[in-house]
Amino acid sequence: MEPLSKRHADILDILGKRGYVAIEEIVSAFNVTPQTVRRDLQDLADRGLLRRHHGGASANLSTANTDYGLRVVETAGEKAAMAQAAAELVTPGTSLFMTPGTTMDALAKAIAERRPRGLRVVTNSTAAAAILDKCPEISILITGGHWLGPNRACGGMHAAAFIENYRCDLHMTSIGGIDAAGNLLEYRDDEAVVGRTMLRNARRSVLLADHTKFSRVAMSRLAHLSEISTLVTDRQPAASTAQMIRDARCELIVAS
């Protein structure tokens, strides 16, 4: 990896202190054009050193995800495309585990639009449940547990214990990050313990992960990619990532 320029290092220093910075602030601080800043941020994001957002960037931390409001708009088009592709895998009469997250909110919307009859959903996401509630053909079971406000969800041992009562056809999930060894990572143990329980109790698992997730870090291990049946992503992976997916014997769907 090439060494960082002084401007790149200074941008990362600002993010380390503040967590988020807008493009306009960087333009003013370094007296460069918005186009230069966007190239800087993309280069740093490609290295896994920060997270790009519409209008700015945030620090790439292993212990905390980006604010929910930022994640709603982050790669929103890519999430919608993945959601449409994944929703095609949900057939009428299916039972389904769903985890929280803005990608899963997009999936809930895509599923509700298809109005599959006889679908039963077990979830710890209040946001997904509210979206699915618009479709009366879908039966919704929601866990209790420790409130995870930043993700609009419940988690922890009580949510996991609720999940143990069910065996579903599908487990559909997003993820905090995927490392180079194929480990699926989450930011909080309270999230990971519920995701692991869903995965263990499902007959098939589908992971929705856009291209940015392959450069993110998080501290709680949920599973390995080899435990996932199908990966839905938004663009053709880089050669090393594609090989990792093949080694994991995971079906790959690239949403268009």
Residue pairs with C-beta under 8 A, 6 or more apart in sequence:
1 47
4 12
7 30
7 32
7 40
8 40
8 43
8 44
10 29
10 30
11 21
11 26
11 40
11 41
11 44
11 50
11 57
12 44
12 49
12 50
14 21
14 26
14 29
15 21
15 50
15 57
15 58
15 59
16 59
19 58
19 59
20 53
20 56
20 57
20 58
20 59
20 67
20 70
21 56
21 57
21 58
22 55
22 56
23 34
23 37
23 38
23 41
23 55
23 56
23 57
24 34
24 55
25 56
26 32
26 37
26 40
26 41
27 33
27 34
27 37
30 37
41 50
41 52
41 57
42 52
44 50
44 57
45 51
45 52
45 57
45 212
45 215
46 215
47 215
48 60
48 215
48 216
48 217
49 60
50 57
50 58
50 59
50 60
51 57
51 58
51 59
51 60
51 66
51 74
51 212
51 216
52 74
52 212
53 66
53 70
53 73
53 74
54 73
54 74
58 66
58 67
58 70
60 215
60 216
60 217
61 217
62 185
62 187
62 217
62 218
62 219
63 187
63 218
63 219
64 187
65 71
65 150
65 151
65 176
65 187
65 218
66 74
67 150
68 102
68 150
68 151
68 152
71 101
71 102
72 102
72 105
74 102
74 212
75 210
75 212
75 234
76 106
78 210
78 211
78 234
78 235
78 255
79 102
79 103
79 106
79 208
79 210
79 234
80 106
80 110
81 234
81 255
81 256
82 103
82 106
82 107
82 208
82 210
82 232
82 233
82 234
82 255
83 103
83 106
83 107
83 109
83 110
83 208
84 110
84 255
85 232
85 253
85 255
86 107
86 110
86 172
86 206
86 208
86 232
86 253
86 255
87 107
87 110
87 111
87 113
87 114
89 170
89 206
89 230
90 96
90 111
90 114
90 116
90 119
90 170
90 172
91 116
92 116
92 117
92 118
92 119
93 116
93 117
93 118
93 119
94 116
94 118
94 119
94 120
94 169
94 170
95 119
95 120
95 121
95 122
95 166
95 167
95 168
95 169
95 170
96 119
96 120
96 121
96 122
96 168
96 169
96 170
96 171
96 172
97 121
97 122
97 123
97 163
97 166
97 168
97 170
97 171
97 172
97 173
97 198
97 201
97 202
98 104
98 107
98 108
98 121
98 122
98 123
98 125
98 128
98 172
98 173
99 123
99 124
99 125
99 153
99 172
99 173
99 174
99 191
99 194
99 195
99 198
100 123
100 124
100 125
100 127
100 128
100 148
100 151
100 152
100 153
100 191
101 125
101 151
101 174
102 174
103 174
103 208
103 209
103 210
104 125
104 128
104 172
104 173
104 174
104 208
105 125
105 127
105 128
105 131
107 128
107 172
107 208
108 125
108 127
108 128
108 131
108 132
109 131
111 119
111 132
111 135
111 138
112 131
112 132
112 134
112 135
112 138
115 135
115 137
116 137
116 138
117 137
118 137
119 137
119 138
119 139
120 138
120 139
120 141
120 168
121 128
121 129
121 132
121 138
121 139
121 140
121 141
122 141
122 142
122 143
122 163
122 166
122 168
122 198
123 129
123 140
123 141
123 142
123 143
124 142
124 143
124 145
124 153
124 154
124 155
124 159
124 162
124 163
124 194
125 142
125 151
125 152
125 153
126 142
126 152
126 153
126 154
127 152
127 153
129 140
129 142
132 138
132 140
133 140
141 166
142 154
143 154
143 158
143 159
143 162
143 163
143 194
144 154
144 158
144 159
144 162
145 154
145 155
145 156
145 157
145 158
145 159
145 160
145 162
145 190
145 194
146 154
146 155
146 156
146 158
146 159
146 190
147 154
148 154
148 155
148 188
148 190
148 191
151 191
153 191
154 194
155 188
155 190
155 191
155 193
155 194
156 190
156 193
156 194
157 193
159 190
159 193
159 194
160 193
160 194
160 196
160 197
163 194
163 197
163 198
163 201
164 197
164 201
166 201
167 201
167 202
167 203
168 198
168 201
168 202
168 203
169 202
169 203
169 204
170 202
170 203
170 204
170 205
170 206
171 198
171 199
171 201
171 202
171 204
171 205
171 206
172 205
172 206
172 208
173 195
173 198
173 199
173 205
173 206
173 207
173 208
174 207
174 208
174 209
174 213
175 184
175 185
175 186
175 207
175 209
175 213
175 222
176 185
176 186
176 187
176 191
176 213
176 216
176 218
176 220
177 184
177 185
177 213
177 214
177 215
177 216
177 217
177 218
178 184
178 185
178 209
178 213
178 214
178 216
178 225
179 185
179 217
180 240
180 244
181 244
182 224
182 225
182 226
182 244
182 247
182 248
183 221
183 223
183 224
183 225
184 207
184 221
184 222
184 223
184 224
184 225
184 228
185 216
185 217
185 218
185 219
185 220
185 221
185 222
186 192
186 195
186 218
186 220
186 221
186 222
187 218
187 219
187 220
188 220
189 220
191 220
192 220
192 221
192 222
195 222
195 223
196 222
196 223
199 205
199 222
199 223
199 227
204 229
204 230
205 227
205 228
205 229
205 230
206 228
206 229
206 230
206 231
206 232
207 225
207 228
207 230
207 231
207 232
208 232
208 233
209 231
209 232
209 233
210 233
210 234
210 235
211 233
211 234
211 235
211 237
214 237
214 238
214 241
224 248
225 231
225 244
225 245
225 248
225 250
226 247
226 248
226 249
226 250
228 248
228 250
229 250
229 251
230 250
230 251
230 252
230 253
231 245
231 250
231 251
231 252
231 253
232 253
232 255
233 252
233 253
233 254
233 255
234 254
234 255
235 254
236 242
236 254
237 245
237 252
242 252
245 252
